[in-house]
Each structure stands twice: as C-alpha cells, then as structure tokens.
Amino acid sequence: MRAPIPSSSSRRVSPGLALLASITLIVPVGCSGSDSPPDTPADAAVDLVSPGTLTVCTEPPYEPFEVEQEGQIVGLDMDLMALVAAKLGPDVTVTPLASSFDAIESGAALAAGSCDILASAVTITEARATKFDFSDPYFEVTLGVLTKDPAITDEASLQDKTIAVQIATTGKKWADDHGLTTREFEHLSGQVDAVEIGDADAALGDTPVLTPFLEDGYTLAFEIFTGEELGFGVPKGNSDLLTLANEALAEAKENGTYAEIYTKWLGGPPSDSLVAPDAQDGARPSGAVSLVKEGALTVCTNAPYEPFEIEDPDSHTTVGFDMDLAALVAAQIGPDIEVEPIATPFETIESGVALEVGQCDILASGITINDDRRAKFDFSEPYFDVNLGVLTADTSIASETDLEDKVVSVQLATTGQIWANRNGVSSREFKDLGLQVQAMIQGDVDAAVGDTAVLTPYVEDGYSIAFEIPTGDQFGIGVKKDNTALLAAVNQAIATAKADGTYAQIYEKWIGIAPPAENS
C-alpha cells in the first residue's frame, strides 16, 4: 500500500517475514533485457551514493513488487531497477536497501543520502512530488478489499466495520476520506494477520498484493478504481538519473521487456495503456489477439449455472450456452484455438479481478451488463435478454407481495441479490445456483430467485416459476479494459452467429425455444 497496488505474483509472502533496515543485498544486473551496453559509462553523468551500484530504497514484503527470496530482495520493481542500472553502465549492480515506507514516501531516505532511487510501489501524488521527482508511470493501481466476511460486498457495507490499512498508503487515505474505522499496520502481513484473528473485518490494499491470499479462503469483496499510478522516486534536481530511468522504462515498453517482467510477476500481460503500440509480447501485428495461454482461449466461468455453464457428467468438462459462444470466439481468433474453461468464484469474475490478475482471457458466466461492472472491464455486445424468475413449490407464492413473509435464496453478487435487497425481501446468500436450489429443497428457504433461463430446468422436478420479474437487463462477455483486439473478435463472433443462424441453434439447444426475433 505504498499506493494502490495492482495484481499479484504466483508466490506467497510468508506473513512473518521481517527485514532489518540495515541489510543491504546485491542483485546482479545480467538479466536486464538490454541487448547492448549504454553509450555512456556508468558514472559519466550520474553521481551515485556508492560508485558502481544503484542503491534502491524499498520496503518488502510487498509481493509482487518486492519480496525476499533466498536472501535477496526481488520483484517487479527490482527487475525494472536492473534496467535502470544497465543504462548507467555495463558493470553497475543493483543494491536494494530495506527501508521503512515512512522514510520512503516522505523523501527522508533520499534527503539523507541513503539511496539513489525509491522503488517500492510508490503511488504518484502531488504531496510526494513536492519531496522528490517521479519517473514516468510504470503501473496502474486499484485497491482491493480482502475479507472472509460475506456481509462485505461494497463500500456501504464497510461503514460499521474495522479495516486494516498500511501506514502512509493510498488505502489509508481512501479509508480516512470515506470515514471508515481503521487499524494501522507497518506491513501487509500485519493487516492480513489482523483479519485472520478477528481484530479487523477486512484488509484494504493494492489488489495485486492481496490476491495471493485468496488461496487461504479469503475473497476480494470488491475493487476500488483509483485512477492512480506508480512511479520511481529520484532526488529533486537529479535530472540525469531521472532521464535515464525514464529512458529505461520507455525502451522496455518498446522492445517488449516490460511486458515480459509484468507477466513474470503478475501472471498475465499488461494493459495496452502500459506498453507502446505493438510492443506487448514483442512486435505483435496490429489487431492481433494476445492470449493468456498460447493456443487456448481461457474462460473464467462459475458452474453450475445451467443452461449457461454446467459440468458434463460424462466428460467432466464445463459445457453450456456460454461455452458454445466461447467456441465461436475461439474460432474467430484462429482455427487451432481451443476453449479452456476455468472454474472461478462469481465475485472474482464480476469484480474484474480474474482479468486483472491474468487468470483468463474472457469472462463468460451469465454476467449482467451494468455500469459498475463496465468500470472494471469492457463488455461485448449483449447476447441474451434477462428476466428474473421465482422458483418454488409453495403454491401461495404468486406475486412479489406474497414474498413479504418468506425467505428466498439468491446468488452472491447477482441481479437476483440486488433485486431482493432493493425490494426488502428476506434472503439467504449462496455462492452458486446449486446451493440456492438445495436450500429450497431442504426447506431452508421458501423460493429461489435467479435468471429464469437457469431456473427453468428445475420445473421438471415438480417446481414452478411462480412469476417473472422483467429487468431490462442483458448478458455480455467480459474482456479486460483496453484489450480492443480481443473485444472486436468477441463481437464479430456474436454478430456472425446471429447472421448465419448459429446463435439461434445454440439458443434452442440450451433454452428449448427459439430466441426472440430481436436476438436472432
């Protein structure tokens, strides 16, 4: 939380990791990605704190930006520092210096001559820019809310909670600006430990550094898009070093090295806004689609949600309406592209986190198009008109007023949950449709509220759709922001399928009736 931190690495930082500020570690610069040494010798224009080494103030653990591995500080920031060192000279090494984040963000570390440059996921702000100069941005930032509390779903649900934040970070500032109750910690590990033992209800920090904790049963309840960016800090007036740092970043973005480093630490490629045109994955042809996994269109989806996604009992693969559409997208990209469904919690899908961390290429999971989700990822053209249905065996339920003294099951982060909350209907929340219906079968709830299309198969089991609720909503396929080539391929696949009759065949196959005229 030096600033809002984005994405995460595949490695998990040990919660108890602590570094002494006096430890200095030497990192060789051999894998900087630079093909040739710079034209100017190391110390020709830049005075360094220690000749022959670029001393970098940083504060681990803050994976994936800085983390200790085998006695060395490594991470995305250190790999970029190696590129700056290579610009200084072929024999210049990188020396990370473990520092407190207070000393970094206040500029005290630079003022005291402790280091040459600050690289510690530092958010660019006007206040900090008065203390030291920032490089060009190298990372776009979002904040995430990490929790095990299912009641936390949005900003409003934090009002009576205690939030763990890191001192002097964007997360701390955001919480203060929004009047939230906070507990402050020096390190991310302290934040997460506080949530684990119940001293805080959630941890607020950069999304990428929180993501590794999802493996431990936490969820990212929602994201906060800050519009902020990370930069490196250089002492005021050291224009020579600032120029070299910016040149190193620019060259890395142009020759594909930046994209390689980003993918190495975050698990997926950077957005187009972070690289020069046609530089991501090297010199890629304009309009070509870049995929997370070569030869496969990876699809984040949340089964069971029949008929859109369901596990085939024979093949044990995910099939359904959405997967058939995904196959058309894959064919649009290339003749040898396979569809690879990835089972993903729906909250990770609808929050956009699955795309941000490079887990998959597209989201296809009966996702309703709305403005909040549009802020997190781009939607394809609509492919399905949505109504909500109320599934029940209770013959006394025939309209909305009949639900006043009833309890309904809803799926987390869906239109059904929103409708129930807005209309004062008592509800119980579940992670998937199967659990919703099971609760009704067991008598734990009186009815299940969800998209009519996914509830219809249960009518065969003696239940009925008591009534429908017109929503005016539509489903779309989600694509990462600025991935214009992939979005174009998705839209083209949908348009072609509607024009040649393939869409109507898929609709009848899974819904059982012909699509409305406006959708075919």
C-alpha positions in Angstrom: 0.0 0.0 0.0 2.5 2.5 -0.9 0.0 3.3 -3.3 -2.8 1.2 -4.6 -1.2 -1.9 -5.7 -2.4 -3.9 -8.7 -2.1 -7.6 -9.4 -0.2 -10.4 -7.7 2.5 -12.9 -8.3 2.1 -16.6 -8.1 4.3 -16.7 -5.0 3.1 -16.1 -1.4 5.0 -14.0 1.0 5.5 -15.5 4.5 3.3 -13.5 6.9 6.0 -13.4 9.4 8.7 -12.1 7.1 10.6 -9.1 8.5 13.6 -7.3 7.1 16.2 -5.2 9.0 16.7 -1.8 7.6 20.5 -2.4 7.9 20.5 -5.3 5.5 22.0 -4.5 2.0 21.7 -7.1 -0.7 23.4 -7.1 -4.0 21.4 -8.1 -7.1 23.3 -8.8 -10.4 22.1 -6.9 -13.4 22.8 -9.6 -16.0 19.2 -10.3 -17.0 18.2 -6.7 -17.6 16.9 -7.4 -21.1 19.1 -4.8 -22.7 20.8 -6.1 -25.8 23.8 -3.7 -25.7 25.5 -1.6 -23.2 24.6 2.1 -23.0 26.7 4.6 -24.9 27.7 6.5 -21.7 29.9 4.9 -19.0 28.4 4.4 -15.6 29.4 7.5 -13.6 29.8 9.8 -16.6 26.7 11.9 -15.9 25.2 10.4 -12.7 26.6 10.6 -9.2 25.8 7.5 -7.2 25.7 7.1 -3.4 28.1 4.2 -3.8 30.2 4.1 -7.0 29.4 1.1 -9.2 26.0 0.4 -7.7 22.5 1.8 -7.9 21.2 1.9 -4.3 17.4 1.4 -4.2 15.3 2.1 -1.1 12.5 -0.4 -0.9 10.2 -2.0 1.7 9.5 -5.7 1.4 7.4 -7.8 1.8 5.1 -6.3 -0.8 4.7 -9.1 -3.3 4.9 -8.9 -6.3 6.8 -5.6 -6.3 9.4 -6.5 -3.6 9.8 -9.8 -1.7 12.7 -11.6 -0.1 13.7 -14.9 -1.7 16.8 -16.8 -0.7 18.4 -13.8 0.9 17.8 -11.4 -1.9 15.1 -8.8 -2.5 13.5 -9.5 -5.8 10.2 -8.5 -7.6 8.8 -6.4 -10.4 10.4 -3.2 -9.0 13.9 -4.8 -8.8 13.7 -6.2 -12.3 12.9 -2.7 -13.6 15.7 -1.3 -11.4 18.1 -3.7 -13.2 17.1 -2.0 -16.5 18.0 1.5 -15.0 21.3 0.1 -13.7 22.1 -1.2 -17.2 21.5 2.4 -18.6 24.1 3.7 -16.1 26.8 1.2 -17.3 27.5 -2.4 -18.0 29.2 -3.0 -14.6 26.6 -1.3 -12.4 24.8 -3.5 -9.9 21.6 -3.0 -8.0 21.7 -2.8 -4.2 18.3 -2.9 -2.6 18.2 -1.2 0.8 15.4 -2.3 3.1 13.8 0.9 4.4 10.6 1.9 6.3 7.8 3.1 3.9 7.6 6.2 6.0 11.2 7.1 5.2 10.5 6.3 1.5 7.3 8.2 0.9 8.4 11.2 3.0 11.5 11.6 0.9 13.7 11.3 4.0 15.6 8.3 2.6 16.7 10.4 -0.4 17.3 13.5 1.7 19.6 11.6 4.0 21.6 10.2 1.1 20.7 6.6 1.9 19.9 5.7 -1.7 19.8 6.9 -5.2 16.3 6.0 -6.1 13.0 4.9 -4.5 11.3 1.8 -5.9 8.6 0.4 -3.6 5.2 0.6 -5.4 5.0 4.3 -4.6 1.8 6.0 -5.8 2.4 9.2 -7.6 0.8 12.1 -5.7 1.1 15.9 -5.7 2.2 15.8 -2.0 5.0 13.3 -2.7 6.0 15.2 -5.8 7.0 18.2 -3.7 9.5 16.0 -1.8 11.2 14.2 -4.8 10.8 13.8 -8.5 8.8 11.0 -10.0 9.6 8.9 -13.1 7.0 8.3 -15.8 4.3 5.9 -14.5 5.1 2.2 -14.7 1.9 0.7 -13.1 -1.8 1.4 -12.9 -3.4 1.0 -9.5 -6.6 -0.4 -8.0 -7.4 -1.0 -4.3 -9.0 -4.3 -3.1 -10.9 -5.3 0.0 -9.7 -8.7 1.3 -12.1 -10.4 3.8 -13.8 -13.6 4.9 -17.0 -11.7 5.9 -19.7 -12.4 3.3 -21.6 -9.3 4.5 -18.9 -7.1 3.0 -19.8 -6.5 -0.7 -19.5 -2.8 -1.3 -18.4 0.5 0.3 -21.6 0.9 2.2 -21.1 -2.4 4.0 -17.8 -1.2 5.5 -19.4 1.6 7.5 -19.7 -0.4 10.7 -16.6 -2.5 10.2 -12.9 -2.2 11.2 -10.5 -2.1 8.3 -6.8 -3.0 8.4 -4.7 -0.5 6.5 -1.0 0.2 6.0 0.5 3.4 7.3 1.1 6.2 4.8 -0.6 4.5 1.8 -3.4 5.2 -0.6 -5.5 2.6 1.2 -5.2 4.5 4.5 -6.0 7.8 2.8 -9.0 6.3 1.0 -10.4 4.9 4.2 -9.9 8.2 6.0 -11.6 10.1 3.2 -14.6 7.8 3.4 -14.9 8.0 7.2 -14.1 4.3 7.9 -12.8 2.9 11.2 -9.2 1.7 10.7 -6.3 -0.1 12.4 -2.9 0.8 11.0 0.0 -1.6 10.4 3.5 -1.2 9.1 3.4 -4.2 6.8 0.8 -6.1 4.7 1.4 -9.3 6.8 0.2 -7.4 9.9 -3.0 -6.4 8.1 -3.9 -9.9 7.0 -3.0 -11.4 10.4 -5.4 -8.9 12.0 -8.2 -10.1 9.7 -7.3 -13.7 10.4 -7.5 -13.4 14.2 -10.6 -11.1 14.1 -9.0 -7.8 15.1 -10.2 -6.4 11.7 -13.0 -7.3 9.4 -11.1 -6.6 6.2 -7.8 -5.6 4.8 -7.6 -2.7 2.3 -4.6 -2.6 -0.1 -3.4 -2.8 -3.6 -5.2 -5.6 -5.4 -2.1 -7.4 -6.7 -0.5 -7.8 -3.3 -3.8 -9.1 -1.8 -4.6 -11.7 -4.5 -2.1 -14.4 -3.2 -4.2 -14.6 0.0 -7.3 -15.9 -2.0 -5.7 -19.3 -1.7 -6.2 -19.2 2.0 -10.0 -18.8 1.9 -10.3 -15.1 1.6 -12.2 -13.2 -1.1 -11.7 -9.9 -2.8 -15.1 -8.4 -1.9 -14.8 -5.5 -4.3 -12.3 -3.3 -6.0 -11.8 0.5 -5.9 -10.6 2.1 -9.1 -8.3 4.9 -8.1 -7.0 6.2 -11.4 -3.6 6.4 -9.7 -0.2 5.2 -11.0 3.1 4.0 -9.5 6.4 5.7 -10.2 10.0 5.7 -9.1 11.4 8.5 -6.9 14.5 10.5 -7.6 16.1 13.3 -5.6 15.0 16.8 -6.6 17.3 18.2 -9.2 18.9 14.9 -10.2 17.7 15.3 -13.8 20.4 13.0 -15.2 19.2 10.0 -13.2 15.6 10.8 -13.8 16.2 11.0 -17.6 18.0 7.6 -17.5 15.1 6.0 -15.5 12.6 7.3 -18.0 14.6 6.1 -20.9 14.9 2.6 -19.4 11.2 2.4 -18.9 10.4 3.7 -22.5 12.8 1.3 -24.1 11.5 -1.7 -22.1 7.9 -0.8 -23.1 9.0 -0.5 -26.8 11.1 -3.7 -27.0 8.8 -6.0 -25.0 11.0 -6.3 -21.9 8.4 -4.5 -19.7 5.7 -6.9 -20.9 7.9 -9.9 -20.0 8.6 -8.6 -16.5 4.9 -7.7 -15.9 3.8 -11.2 -17.0 6.6 -12.8 -14.9 5.4 -11.2 -11.7 1.6 -10.7 -12.3 0.8 -13.8 -14.2 -0.6 -12.0 -17.3 0.2 -9.4 -19.8 -0.1 -5.6 -19.1 -2.9 -3.5 -20.5 -2.2 -1.8 -23.8 -2.1 1.6 -22.0 1.1 0.4 -20.2 3.1 -0.5 -23.3 4.0 1.1 -26.6 1.8 0.2 -29.6 2.5 -3.3 -30.8 5.1 -3.8 -28.1 3.2 -6.2 -25.8 4.6 -9.7 -26.4 7.2 -8.2 -28.7 6.4 -6.7 -32.1 2.9 -8.0 -32.4 0.9 -7.2 -35.5 -1.7 -4.5 -35.1 -5.1 -6.0 -34.4 -3.7 -9.5 -33.4 -5.2 -11.1 -30.3 -2.9 -11.8 -27.3 -3.9 -14.7 -25.1 -3.0 -15.6 -21.6 -2.1 -19.1 -22.7 -0.7 -19.9 -26.1 -3.2 -21.8 -28.2 -6.1 -21.5 -25.8 -8.9 -19.1 -25.1 -9.2 -19.3 -21.3 -12.7 -18.5 -20.0 -13.5 -17.7 -16.4 -16.9 -19.1 -15.5 -18.9 -20.2 -12.5 -20.7 -23.5 -12.8 -23.3 -24.8 -12.1 -25.5 -22.2 -13.8 -27.5 -24.2 -16.2 -28.0 -23.7 -19.1 -25.2 -21.2 -19.4 -22.5 -23.3 -17.7 -22.8 -26.8 -16.3 -20.4 -29.8 -15.8 -20.9 -32.6 -18.2 -21.2 -35.8 -16.2 -19.5 -37.9 -18.8 -16.6 -35.7 -19.9 -16.3 -33.8 -16.6 -15.8 -30.6 -18.6 -17.8 -27.4 -18.4 -20.4 -27.1 -21.2 -23.4 -24.8 -21.8 -24.7 -21.8 -23.7 -21.7 -19.6 -22.8 -19.2 -22.3 -23.7 -20.7 -22.7 -27.1 -20.4 -19.0 -27.7 -16.8 -19.1 -26.4 -16.1 -21.8 -29.0 -17.2 -19.3 -31.7 -14.9 -16.7 -30.3 -12.0 -19.1 -30.3 -12.7 -20.0 -33.9 -12.8 -16.3 -34.8 -9.3 -15.9 -33.3 -7.8 -18.9 -35.1 -8.5 -22.4 -36.4 -6.4 -24.1 -33.8 -7.5 -22.2 -30.7 -9.1 -24.4 -28.0 -11.5 -23.2 -25.3 -10.3 -23.8 -21.7 -12.9 -23.1 -19.0 -11.6 -22.1 -15.6 -13.8 -22.6 -12.6 -13.9 -19.2 -10.7 -15.9 -17.7 -7.9 -18.5 -15.4 -9.3 -17.3 -12.5 -7.1 -13.9 -12.8 -8.6 -15.5 -12.7 -12.1 -17.9 -9.8 -11.6 -15.3 -7.7 -9.8 -12.9 -8.0 -12.7 -10.2 -9.4 -10.5 -9.9 -12.6 -12.6 -9.0 -10.4 -15.7 -6.7 -8.1 -13.8 -4.5 -10.9 -12.4 -4.3 -12.6 -15.8 -6.3 -15.7 -14.8 -8.2 -15.8 -18.1 -8.9 -14.0 -21.4 -12.6 -13.5 -21.1 -15.5 -13.8 -18.6 -18.5 -15.8 -19.7 -20.8 -16.7 -16.9 -24.2 -15.2 -17.4 -22.9 -11.8 -16.4 -25.5 -8.9 -16.4 -24.2 -5.8 -18.1 -24.2 -2.8 -15.7 -22.3 0.5 -15.2 -20.5 -0.7 -12.1 -19.1 -3.7 -13.9 -18.3 -1.6 -17.0 -16.0 0.4 -14.8 -13.9 -2.7 -14.1 -13.9 -4.4 -17.6 -15.3 -4.0 -21.1 -18.4 -5.8 -22.2 -19.2 -7.4 -25.6 -22.4 -6.6 -27.4 -25.4 -8.1 -25.5 -26.1 -11.8 -26.3 -29.0 -12.6 -24.0 -32.1 -10.7 -22.6 -32.6 -11.4 -18.9 -35.7 -11.8 -16.7 -35.7 -12.9 -13.1 -37.8 -15.9 -12.1 -39.1 -17.1 -8.7 -38.8 -20.9 -8.4 -40.8 -22.6 -5.7 -43.1 -25.5 -4.8 -45.1 -23.1 -2.5 -48.4 -22.5 -4.2 -49.1 -19.5 -2.0 -46.4 -17.6 -3.9 -47.8 -16.0 -7.0 -46.5 -12.4 -6.9 -44.0 -10.1 -5.3 -46.3 -9.3 -2.4 -46.5 -13.0 -1.5 -42.8 -12.9 -0.6 -43.2 -10.4 2.3 -43.1 -13.1 5.0 -40.9 -15.5 3.0 -37.2 -16.2 2.7 -35.7 -16.6 -0.7 -32.3 -17.8 -1.8 -30.1 -15.7 -4.0 -26.6 -15.9 -5.5 -23.9 -13.6 -4.3 -23.2 -10.5 -6.5 -26.1 -11.2 -8.9 -29.1 -9.3 -10.2 -31.3 -11.5 -8.1 -29.5 -10.5 -4.9 -29.7 -6.8 -5.9 -33.5 -7.1 -6.6 -34.2 -8.8 -3.3 -32.2 -6.2 -1.3 -33.9 -3.3 -3.1 -37.4 -4.7 -2.5 -36.9 -5.6 1.1 -37.3 -9.4 0.5 -35.6 -11.5 3.2 -32.8 -13.5 1.5 -30.0 -16.0 2.2 -26.9 -15.7 0.0 -25.2 -18.6 -1.7 -22.1 -18.9 -3.9 -23.8 -20.9 -6.7 -27.2 -21.8 -8.1 -26.9 -25.5 -7.0 -26.7 -24.4 -3.3 -29.6 -22.0 -3.8 -31.9 -24.7 -5.1 -30.6 -27.2 -2.5 -31.6 -24.8 0.3 -35.1 -24.7 -1.1 -35.3 -28.5 -1.4 -34.3 -28.8 2.2 -36.9 -26.2 3.3 -34.3 -23.7 4.5 -35.9 -21.1 2.2 -39.3 -20.8 0.5 -38.1 -19.9 -3.0 -35.1 -19.3 -5.2 -34.7 -16.1 -7.2 -32.5 -16.1 -10.3 -32.4 -15.8 -14.0 -35.4 -17.5 -15.5 -33.3 -19.4 -18.0 -31.2 -21.1 -15.4 -34.3 -21.9 -13.2 -36.4 -23.5 -16.0 -34.7 -26.9 -15.9 -35.9 -27.4 -12.3 -39.6 -27.1 -13.4 -39.3 -30.8 -14.5 -38.6 -31.7 -10.8 -42.1 -30.5 -9.6 -41.3 -26.9 -9.1 -42.8 -24.0 -10.9 -41.8 -20.5 -11.9 -44.3 -18.7 -9.8 -43.8 -15.4 -11.6 -41.2 -13.5 -13.6 -39.7 -10.1 -12.9 -38.8 -8.1 -16.1 -35.4 -6.5 -15.6 -34.4 -5.0 -18.9 -31.0 -6.5 -18.2 -28.8 -8.3 -20.7 -25.8 -10.6 -20.6 -22.5 -9.8 -22.1 -19.0 -11.3 -22.3 -16.3 -9.6 -20.2 -12.9 -8.5 -21.7 -10.0 -6.7 -19.9 -10.0 -3.0 -20.3 -8.2 -1.8 -23.5 -8.0 -5.3 -25.0 -9.6 -3.9 -28.1 -8.4 -6.7 -30.4 -10.0 -9.5 -28.3 -13.2 -7.4 -27.8 -13.5 -7.0 -31.5 -13.1 -10.8 -32.0 -15.8 -11.5 -29.5 -18.3 -9.0 -31.0 -17.6 -10.3 -34.5 -18.2 -13.9 -33.4 -21.6 -12.9 -31.9 -22.6 -10.9 -34.9 -21.7 -13.6 -37.4 -23.5 -16.3 -35.3 -26.7 -14.2 -35.3 -26.4 -13.5 -39.0 -25.8 -17.1 -40.1 -28.3 -18.9 -37.7 -25.7 -20.4 -35.4 -26.8 -18.3 -32.5 -30.4 -19.5 -32.9 -29.2 -23.1 -32.9 -27.3 -22.6 -29.7 -30.3 -20.8 -28.1 -32.7 -23.6 -29.0 -30.2 -26.2 -27.9 -29.9 -24.8 -24.4 -33.1 -22.8 -23.7 -35.5 -25.1 -25.5 -37.2 -22.4 -27.6 -36.3 -20.1 -30.5 -34.7 -16.8 -29.5 -36.8 -13.6 -29.6 -36.7 -12.1 -33.1 -34.5 -9.1 -32.0 -31.8 -11.5 -30.7 -31.6 -13.8 -33.7 
